[in-house]
Amino acid sequence: MTEKQLSEEFLARFVSNTKIPKESDTLFGLRKEQEETLHSYARRYWEEYNDLEENVCSEQMAIMSFKYGLCPESKLRQSLTKRPPTALKDLRARIKQDARLEDDQILIEEASTEQTARHKKRTDRGKHQGLTVNEVDKSKSHEAIVTVFKEPIYRILEKIKREPFFIWSPKMLGDPARRNQKLRCTYHQDRGHMIQNCRPLKQHLEDLVVARHLRDYIDQDKAVTEPGNPPPEPNIEHPPRPIINVIHGTATQERKEALK
């Protein structure tokens, strides 16, 4: 290979590996995607900005291009329009603040979604087992509470609250200000009454007993019969009655003459 050929091959490889400098127009081509977080968009933007040649893009042009990449409904874009940053340092600080708020909001929404999913799962599990959730938080006065337990219901709640058949009640409806805020119900996880007086919890425990749960917690010595079945009559022994023996038959002629 001649010297000329070597020179041409060297130049060809050198040119192909040369990084083409980016212009400031590159920044105006960036857009924040609809599902993209502000943190992710800012990271992409600064990567492109750092690849620019020196003195190609002024700070005001960089601020404008970043704002232009945000959607018109963005709170940050509206803020940058009302109070334009004077330098990139100010822009970075405001991006960091808004990105932190957005991340916190995402965590809150994820936690709320997870909590809703757990509640729905418990509700579906209860329906599958033939149980219902007391969604309106009012007593089932038409159903009697007949089971007697060995211990207070708040202790039973603590022991069975992680069982798959147990269903938590939603918070009570109505104005909280009208309820007694000094009393708190663990079953409702809300204030208004004491757990000892919680009718929905008592009814839920009764439903679980009917579904053949909680056998170990029932006081068999004080068990009450199911609704609609009258209790058996007590077995009371009656005192012995006097017995009168009567002789039946007709008197013969010989006995009549003997009695004369």
Secondary structure, DSSP 8 states (H G I E B T S, - for coil): --HHHHHHHHHHHHHHT----B-THHHHT----TT--HHHHHHHHHHHHHTB-TTSS-HHHHHHHHHHTS-TT-HHHHHHHHS--SSHHHHHHHHHHHHHHHHHHHHHHHHHHHHHHHHHHHHHHHHHTT----TT----TTS-----BSS-HHHHHHHHTTSTT--------S-GGGS-TT-EETTTTEESS-GGG-HHHHHHHHHHHHTT--GGGB-GGG----TTS-----------------------HHHHHHH-
